[in-house]
Amino acid sequence: NLLHEDGRVDINGKNNYLETPLHLCAGSGDKSAAKTAELLLNFGASMIIIDKWQRGPMDVSYDNAENPIVKVFNNYLNDRNKCSQEIYNQVLEITKNYKNENKKIAEINKSAAA
């Protein structure tokens, strides 16, 4: 849930698919999404939360070819005043795991089709 009873908003709240506002922004395609992603990051949105499909926000932006958001994410991840090396490494690990899982699924589908 995003909204608390006292009116506060959980910037990392999740929907039924375990997506956060940053995940949704990363895949929206809206023209203002890059600015929204930047604002979410500035207010503490996490780049290391994974959704139901084991994707981090960076993976969602890549999957949806959201280049302006990819740029925002890369700028954030490479700025050590905003993002620690530990978080950067975790984002890379999430992406690596997601890509490996997609390869396995593709191989299973290829075998099933043969």
C-alpha atoms as one frame of an Amber mdcrd trajectory, in Angstrom:
protein
   0.000   0.000   0.000   1.235   3.451  -0.885  -0.896   5.527   1.434  -0.728
   5.212   5.216  -3.724   5.963   7.428  -2.087   9.186   8.628  -1.715  10.465
   5.046   1.970   9.672   4.594   2.980   8.031   1.333   5.300   5.017   1.149
   7.543   5.849  -1.800   8.522   2.162  -2.018   5.009   0.767  -1.556   4.153
  -2.186  -3.806   1.119  -3.133  -5.861  -0.178  -6.697  -6.347   2.675  -7.390
  -8.778   5.245  -6.142  -6.238   5.944  -3.106  -8.425   6.915   0.151  -6.758
   6.160   3.628  -8.119   9.675   3.569  -9.614   8.914   0.320 -11.493   5.696
   1.824 -12.845   7.448   5.011 -13.853  10.222   3.028 -15.575   7.718   1.291
 -17.818   5.168   4.034 -18.360   6.396   5.622 -21.577   4.973   8.949 -20.443
   6.936  12.030 -21.530   7.288  13.225 -17.938   8.378   9.814 -16.619  12.109
  10.639 -16.614  11.517  13.700 -14.431   9.192  11.690 -12.205  11.835   8.950
 -11.859  14.393  11.577 -10.880  12.035  13.007  -8.247  11.259   9.554  -6.856
  14.982   8.801  -6.535  15.638  12.154  -4.876  12.944  11.348  -2.306  14.365
   7.913  -1.504  12.843   5.466  -3.977  14.781   2.207  -4.052  16.485   0.792
  -7.133  16.934  -2.629  -5.481  13.338  -3.755  -4.989  12.331  -6.539  -7.365
   8.863  -7.162  -8.730   6.940 -10.396  -9.317   9.068 -11.067 -12.409  12.357
 -10.509 -10.533  12.960  -7.171 -12.284  14.390  -4.080 -10.699  13.337  -0.661
 -11.991  16.421  -0.571 -14.254  15.330  -3.826 -15.912  11.822  -2.467 -16.488
  13.263   0.615 -18.182  15.465  -1.562 -20.421  12.594  -3.939 -21.254  10.430
  -0.999 -22.301  13.206   0.868 -24.146  12.664   3.927 -21.985  15.975   5.604
 -22.878  15.411   8.884 -20.984  14.704   6.894 -17.821  17.702   4.622 -18.407
  19.791   7.795 -18.550  18.279   9.065 -15.269  18.965   5.696 -13.625  22.533
   5.552 -14.934  23.226   9.103 -13.737  21.858   8.224 -10.301  23.765   4.947
 -10.036  27.047   6.575 -11.036  26.737   9.507  -8.613  28.382   8.394  -5.333
  26.813  11.370  -3.536  23.385   9.851  -4.249  24.023   6.133  -4.634  26.471
   3.975  -2.706  28.752   1.467  -4.391  26.845  -1.246  -2.514  23.502  -0.217
  -4.060  25.153   0.076  -7.487  26.495  -3.471  -7.137  23.094  -4.765  -6.003
  21.391  -3.245  -9.051  23.956  -4.949 -11.309  23.333  -8.260  -9.541  19.543
  -7.931  -9.916  19.963  -7.241 -13.642  22.370 -10.169 -14.061  19.956 -12.543
 -12.305  16.998 -11.281 -14.342  18.875 -11.752 -17.634  20.008 -15.247 -16.623
  16.441 -16.222 -15.743  15.216 -14.926 -19.129  17.864 -17.030 -20.889  16.691
 -20.144 -19.039  13.070 -19.468 -19.969  14.011 -18.909 -23.623  15.927 -22.210
 -23.665  12.965 -24.073 -22.136  10.596 -22.534 -24.699  12.977 -23.404 -27.529
  13.205 -27.024 -26.353   9.446 -27.283 -25.991   8.920 -25.964 -29.523  11.351
 -28.499 -31.034
